[in-house]
Amino acid sequence: MPHHTVNVGGGHGGRGRTGYLRVRILKAAKPRTRYASEEIKESHVPLFTLDELEAAAAVVRTCVPLTPVYAWPLLARRTGAEVVVKHENHTPTGSFKARGALTYVDALRLAGRMPRGLVTATRGNHGQSVAIAAAHSGIPAVIVVPEGNSAEKNAAMQALGGKLVTAGKDFDESRAIAAEMQHERGYHFVPSFHRELVKGVATYAHEFFASRADLDAVFAPIGMGSGICGLITVRDLLGLKTEIVGVVAENAPAFVLSLEAGRPFQTNAARTFADGLACRDPQAEAFEIIKNGAARVVLVSEEEIAEAIRIYYTTTHNLAEGAGAAPLAALLKEKH
């Protein structure tokens, strides 16, 4: 019987994520459109080596312990599949993003470029990661969030020591404003996608593949792309044949439109309650890795995401945010 894996971690914002799902499908899924190819393509130049990934894990472990992996029988009953969850909601920030900024700032330190402060833009989890890394290094962090951002996520970033600035109508506008602020304050701008961020985030992919090397597929949400790009890179470094399946919201389809166009394609809006998926301006490097390494990308509706949140709560007693639940929504959609 074919068996697949579902990643229920999220994109660039949010809290309360569950991590990965390994599922054993009991009946064959219908054929789906592939945006990369029928065969998994390896990235031409890996973002990092296995030795670098192991060094990154040592840095990450100073703040983030190994996260658990559990099988959930009720999810198996619900999906007709064997389901195992890697709980990235059990990190200090409730997300895999806690890992990325730690390695990013450590790389600055090793290069002798430790800044006087950090500035970034976020919808939630990336900002929490930057705040925790800045506090760990004894420097301030300014975090720009869009108008109407989650009050709970704002409070979490402030509790971790971040100085919050509300500016911009959405994440992409906030990102442009944060990039300008680096010059005004003399701080270092931390982007949402960078090799050093992906390397830190990828430590959870390495943990998961180390414990579950027989995976046929991983469903991964796509925000700015660090999570899925980490999965693709680690998969290729380990020489595995695991499919990586991207998941985006129907209301934030920038990556799907980009793959259809064969180039990064910017949209005018990304209005989804799954704010970790709310990307309207895909970055070129992430786009290339996803184009070459993902088997396909699945679109899910707001209603399908909401139902997946409810299923997680009733079957695992974990409260996943929208981006965290989107991959389960994609699995359920493909099974029907």
N, C-alpha and C positions, 0 to 999 in steps of 0.2 A: 504494500500500500504506500502511496506517496505520503511524505510528511513534510510539513512546512513550519516556519517559525514566524512569529509576529513580534515586532518591536513595538512596545507601547510607551516608549520614551517620547519626548516631544521636541519642539523646535527651539526658537530663541526666547521664549518667555513662558512664565507660568510656574506653578508649584504642584505638589501632590502627584508626581508622575509614577506610574509603574514602568518597569523597564522592558524586558524582552519576554516574548511568549514563544515557546516551542510547541507546535501542534502537529499531531498525527491525523491527517485527514482520512476519514473512513470511506469516502467515496470520491471519485475523481472530480476535480473542479473543471468547469467549462473553460475552453481555450480563451485566452485574453490577449489583447493587443500588446506587443512589446515595443517600447520606444528605443531600446538600444539595439538588440538583435535577439535571435532565438538562442544564441549561445552567449554566455556571460563573457564580457570582454574585460581584460585586465587593464588597469590604468597604466599608461605608458611609463610614467616616472612616479614611483611611490612618494608620498609626502614625507615619509620617514622610514627608518629601518626598524627591524625588531629590537636591535640593541638600544636604539633611541627610545622605543616604546617602553622597554623595561626600565630604562632610566627615568622616564616620565612617570611610571607607576610608583617609583620610590618617592618622587616629589608629591604626587597626588595623595599617597598614603599618609602623609603628615597631617592631613586634614580630613580625608575621606576614606573610611574603612571599606573593605570588600563588601559589596551589597549582596543580599541573599538571592537565591534562586529556588523557587518553590513550584511544585506541581499542584494544580487546583482541580480536584475532581469535578466540581460543579461547572467549571468552565469546559471541561472535557464533555460533560453531559450536554451542556448548552450548545457546543459547537460540533459535536460528533467528532472530536479530534483530541489528541493528547496535547495538553497545554501546560507549559512551564513558563513562569514569569520571573524575570530578573528585576528586582525591585529597586530601581534607581530613585524612587521616591523616599528611600531610606538614607539618602545622603544629608549632610547638614543644611542644604538648601532645598531639599525635596526634588532634586533634578540632577541628571547627569552633567548639567552645565557647571556644577560645582568644581569639576575636574579641570576644565579648560584654562581658566585664567591663572590657576596655580602654575601650570607649566609655562604659560605665556610670560608671566612676570619673572619666573625663574630663569627663562632664556634671556631676558633683559639683564638680569643680575649677572649671569655668567659672561655676557658680552661687555660688561662694564658700563651698561647704559641704564642703570636704575634711575628712573625719573623722580622728580619731586612730587609727582602726583599722577593719577590716572583719570581719564574722562572717557565715557562711552555712552551709547544709546541702547535702549532695551525696551521690551514689554514686560520683563520680569526676571527670568532665570539667568540670562547673561549678566544682567546688572548685579544680581546677588553674587554670582561667581566673581565678578570684578571687585565687589565690595569685600568679599571674604579674602581674596588674594591681596588686596591693598592693605587690609588690617593685619594680615599675616606678615607683611613686609614693613609695616610701620609707616605707610604713606597714605595720604588722603585719596578719596575717589569721588568724582562728580559724575552723577548718573542722570542722563537726560531721558525723560519719558514723555510720550505723547499725551495730549489732552484727553481726559476721560480714562486714563489707564486704571487698572485694577487697584483699588484702595488697599487691599490686602497685600498685594505684591509691592506696592510702594512702601508700606509699613515694614515689610520684611527687609527690603533693601536698606532702609534707614536703620533698622535694628542691627544690621550687620556693619554699620558704620558709614554707609554711603550718604553723600550729600545730594539730595534730590533736586532736580530742576525740571519743571514741566514746560515743555516747548515743542510745538509741531502738532499737526493734525493727525499724523500717524507715525509709525516707526521710521519710515524712510525719511520723512522730514526731520524727525528728531535726530537721526543719524547725521544728516548734513549739518545741523546746528551743533552737535557735539564735535564734529570735525573742525568747525570754526573755533570752538571754545578752546581747543588745545593751544592755539596761538595766543589767545587772550590771557590764559592763565599760565602758560608755559608748562602744561601737563602733557603726558603722552596719551594719544588717542588709541584706544583698544578697539579694533574692528570686530565685527560679528563673525567674520570668517578669516582665518589665518592658519598657516601650517602649525604653529605652536599651540593654538587653541584646539585644533583638530587632534593633534597628538595627545593632548591631555584627555579630551573627550573619548578618544579611541581606547583608552585603558579599560573602559567598561566593555567594549566590544571584545577586547582580548580576554578579559575575565570570562566572558560568556562563551566564546569559542573554545577556550581552554577546558571548560566544564562540559560543553555540549558540542563536540567536534563533528557530529553526524547530522547536522542541520541541513535540510534541503532548501529552506528559504527563510529570510528574515524580512518582515514588513516593517518599514521605518518611516516615521513622519518626516516631512521636509519643511523646515522653516527657512533659515539661511543656509542650511546644509551641512553643518559641522558633524552632526550625529551620523547621517547616512554616509558621508564621505569617510568618516572614521571606520565605519563598518566595511565599506568597500575596500579601503586600503588594508585593513587587517585581514580580511578574507583573502585578498590577493597575496599578502606576505606569507600567510600560512599555507597557501596553495590549495585552498578549499574550493569546492564546486558549489557552495551555497549561493542560491539566488538572493539578491537584495531587491526588494520591491518597495518603491517609494509610495508615500501616501500624502495627498494634499487635499485641502478643502475645496469644494466646488466654488465657494465664494472667494477663494484666493488661488486661482489657477495659474499663476505666473510661470511656474516651472513646467507645467504640462504644455502651456502655450509655447514656451521656449523650446521644448523638445520637439514639438510639432514644426516649429519654424527653423530649427537647426541652429539657433543662436539665442542668447539671452534676450528675453522680451519683457519689457516693463509694462505693467498694467496701471490703470488709474486709481484702483482701490483694492483693498483686501479686507472686506467686511465680514469677518467670521468671529464667532465667539471663542473659537479655538485660537487664542492669540498667538500661541507658539507656531501656528501655521500661517500667520498673517504677513506673508512676504509678497510684495508687488514688484520688487526690483532684484531679480536673481543676479548673483555675482558670477563673473565669467569662470573663475577657477572651479567653484562648486559645480556650476553647470557642466563643465567638461568632464569632471569626475563622475557625475551622475549619468551623463549621456553615455559614457564609455563603460560604466560599471554596473548600472542598475538594469534589471531584467525588464521592468515596466514601472509605470506610475499609475496609481489608482486614485480616482476622484471620489470623495465621500461628501454627503450632504450634511447640513447642520443637524437634521433630525437623526441621521444615522450615527453621528458622533454623540449626540445626547443619549441615544439608546445604549451605546457602548459604555458610556459613563455609568448608567444605571446597572448594566450587566456586571461591570467590575465591582460595583458596591455590593450588589446582592450575592455575588459568587465568591468574592475575596475579602470583603470588608475593607478594601482600599478605595479611597476617593481619588480617582484619576481626573486630571483636568482634560480639556478638549483635545489638545495635541497628544496627550498621553493615551487617550482612548481611540484616537483616529485609526491606528493600525488594526485594532480589534474590529472596528467598523468595516475596514477594508476586507478583512478575512471573512466576516459574515456576509458581506456583499458578494464576494467571489464564490462563496459556497452556495449562494442562492441564485 
